[in-house]
């Protein structure tokens, strides 16, 4: 599994995951939509910790800085 996410992308995903969790657990976004946000936030956390996004591979994106 080759890393395809840069640091900025990873930080943005972690921040979004925290925001999604806050919105759900504070009761601002309840119900099914809130649960979907929590699941997406969990996926964001996992992908940012791994530095790899399977969707980026399918779409041909790579935000990781190239080393020379």
Backbone as numpy.savetxt, mean C-alpha at the origin, in Angstrom:
# Nx Ny Nz CAx CAy CAz Cx Cy Cz
11.75 -12.58 -6.10 10.89 -11.42 -6.10 11.80 -10.18 -6.10
11.83 -9.50 -7.19 12.65 -8.31 -7.35 11.87 -7.08 -6.88
12.52 -6.23 -6.10 11.85 -5.03 -5.59 11.50 -4.10 -6.75
10.29 -3.56 -6.70 9.85 -2.64 -7.75 9.18 -1.39 -7.18
9.41 -1.13 -5.88 8.83 0.05 -5.25 9.92 0.90 -4.62
9.87 2.20 -4.89 10.81 3.13 -4.31 10.40 3.54 -2.90
11.28 4.25 -2.22 11.01 4.66 -0.84 9.80 5.58 -0.74
9.67 6.52 -1.65 8.52 7.44 -1.60 7.21 6.67 -1.75
7.17 5.72 -2.65 5.98 4.90 -2.87 5.65 4.09 -1.62
6.65 3.55 -0.98 6.45 2.75 0.23 5.91 3.61 1.37
6.45 4.81 1.53 6.00 5.71 2.60 4.56 6.15 2.35
4.23 6.48 1.11 2.85 6.88 0.78 1.88 5.76 1.08
2.24 4.54 0.74 1.36 3.39 1.03 1.15 3.20 2.52
2.23 3.34 3.31 2.09 3.20 4.75 1.20 4.29 5.34
1.36 5.52 4.87 0.52 6.61 5.34 -0.95 6.38 4.98
-1.20 5.92 3.76 -2.58 5.62 3.36 -3.17 4.51 4.21
-2.38 3.50 4.54 -2.87 2.41 5.38 -3.26 2.92 6.76
-2.46 3.81 7.32 -2.78 4.39 8.63 -4.06 5.22 8.54
-4.20 6.00 7.49 -5.40 6.82 7.30 -6.64 5.92 7.15
-6.53 4.87 6.35 -7.66 3.96 6.17 -8.07 3.31 7.49
-7.08 2.87 8.27 -7.38 2.25 9.56 -8.06 3.25 10.49
-7.56 4.47 10.52 -8.16 5.51 11.36 -9.61 5.76 10.96
-9.85 5.90 9.66 -11.21 6.16 9.19 -12.18 5.06 9.60
-11.72 3.81 9.55 -12.60 2.70 9.92 -12.80 2.62 11.43
-11.70 2.63 12.18 -11.80 2.41 13.62 -12.35 3.61 14.37
-12.31 4.80 13.78 -12.94 5.97 14.38 -14.42 6.03 14.05
-14.89 5.15 13.18 -16.30 5.12 12.83 -16.70 6.12 11.77
-15.72 6.73 11.13 -16.03 7.71 10.09 -16.54 7.01 8.82
-15.92 5.88 8.49 -16.35 5.08 7.33 -16.70 3.68 7.85
-17.96 3.46 8.20 -18.36 2.16 8.75 -18.81 1.19 7.66
-19.08 -0.01 8.09 -19.68 -1.02 7.22 -18.73 -1.64 6.22
-19.30 -2.06 5.12 -18.55 -2.78 4.09 -17.45 -1.93 3.48
-17.73 -0.69 3.21 -16.71 0.21 2.63 -15.53 0.34 3.59
-15.81 0.45 4.87 -14.75 0.55 5.87 -13.90 -0.70 5.92
-14.54 -1.85 5.84 -13.79 -3.11 5.83 -12.92 -3.23 4.58
-13.45 -2.78 3.46 -12.66 -2.80 2.23 -11.43 -1.90 2.38
-11.61 -0.74 2.99 -10.48 0.15 3.23 -9.43 -0.50 4.13
-9.86 -1.21 5.16 -8.93 -1.88 6.06 -8.17 -2.98 5.32
-8.85 -3.74 4.48 -8.19 -4.80 3.72 -7.18 -4.20 2.75
-7.57 -3.14 2.04 -6.64 -2.47 1.12 -5.45 -1.90 1.90
-5.71 -1.34 3.07 -4.63 -0.84 3.91 -3.68 -1.96 4.33
-4.22 -3.12 4.65 -3.37 -4.28 4.99 -2.50 -4.70 3.82
-3.09 -4.69 2.64 -2.31 -5.03 1.44 -1.23 -3.99 1.21
-1.55 -2.71 1.43 -0.55 -1.65 1.29 0.61 -1.85 2.26
0.30 -2.25 3.50 1.36 -2.48 4.48 2.25 -3.64 4.05
1.65 -4.74 3.63 2.43 -5.90 3.21 3.31 -5.60 2.01
2.76 -4.92 1.02 3.55 -4.63 -0.17 4.64 -3.61 0.11
4.38 -2.65 0.99 5.42 -1.66 1.28 6.53 -2.27 2.12
6.22 -3.20 3.01 7.26 -3.87 3.78 8.12 -4.78 2.89
7.48 -5.41 1.92 8.21 -6.30 1.01 8.93 -5.51 -0.08
8.45 -4.31 -0.39 9.04 -3.53 -1.47 8.67 -4.05 -2.84
7.64 -4.86 -2.90 7.23 -5.49 -4.15 5.72 -5.38 -4.30
5.27 -4.95 -5.48 3.85 -4.86 -5.78 3.55 -5.73 -7.01
2.77 -6.79 -6.85 2.45 -7.65 -8.00 1.74 -6.90 -9.13
0.91 -5.93 -8.78 0.20 -5.16 -9.79 1.18 -4.35 -10.64
2.23 -3.82 -10.02 3.25 -3.10 -10.78 3.91 -4.01 -11.80
4.13 -5.26 -11.45 4.74 -6.21 -12.38 3.84 -6.42 -13.59
2.55 -6.56 -13.35 1.61 -6.77 -14.45 1.52 -5.55 -15.36
1.60 -4.36 -14.76 1.46 -3.12 -15.53 2.80 -2.59 -16.05
3.90 -3.18 -15.60 5.22 -2.77 -16.09 5.77 -1.54 -15.38
5.26 -1.21 -14.20 5.76 -0.05 -13.43 6.95 -0.47 -12.59
7.82 0.50 -12.31 8.93 0.29 -11.40 9.31 1.65 -10.83
9.04 1.86 -9.54 9.37 3.13 -8.91 10.66 3.06 -8.10
11.31 1.91 -8.15 12.56 1.71 -7.43 13.70 2.39 -8.18
14.58 3.06 -7.41 15.73 3.72 -8.02 16.70 2.67 -8.58
17.22 2.94 -9.75 18.15 2.00 -10.38 19.55 2.23 -9.84
20.21 1.14 -9.46 21.59 1.23 -8.97 22.55 1.00 -10.13
23.64 1.78 -10.13 24.63 1.63 -11.20 25.84 0.88 -10.70
